[in-house]
Amino acid sequence: VAVRTTSGLVFRSRMLVNCAGLHCDRIARLAGDDPGMRIIPFRGEYYDLTRPDLVRGLVYPVPDPAFPFLGVHLTRGIGGGVHVGPNAVPALAREGYDWSTVRPRDIADELAWPGAWRMASRHWRYGTGEIHRSLSKQAFTRAVRRLLPAVTAADLHPAAAGVRAQAVLRNGTLVDDFLIRDAPRTIHVLNAPSPAATASLPIGREIATRVLRTLTAA
């Protein structure tokens, strides 16, 4: 496998492992493989709780099996602070960490994928609610109050957002599990949802096992 960078450098290897996150589907296609999915980026927005004494542990809602998102929850960190969130807002760029970041190429890629339209037709009500909670702090606060009635809008201070690399299949299904696909000389990690961080060592072992199996067979 030869990988050519934009600066002209070429790296050669017997195997390529694609762990490109928000761009993993593009890397798969550049490698000549059909990933059978596209990344649809969803921004997760957070607040810090200014009264962390209101929460002594982890507070999670009952999950909705129709979605791979947890919904707004409260997470107490090792430093004593409490993170509130995230929501799941369709981002306007693969690195769309706020509403002002817009990349037409990324939007065009999403609109060209049939699965994006099928997903939107099924879940537009849910998506509309998430956008409303993104644009309205009062709406976000109401969502939090279902879990923590004592919280007020003044208790929530904006924190850094993240972007989830959500894999969506052609039929509109939001992939809710790990998705790793093999090709003759490549291994593509196409979806790594929660708990990807805490499961990183088992994921690494699985990828290494696949690499060794391919190299041994060759």
Helices and strands as residue ranges (DSSP letters): E 2-4, E 10-12, E 16-18, G 21-23, H 24-30, E 37-44, E 47-49, G 52-54, E 73-76, E 82-85, E 89-90, H 104-111, H 114-135, H 137-145, G 153-155, E 156-158, E 162-169, E 179-182, E 186-191, H 200-217
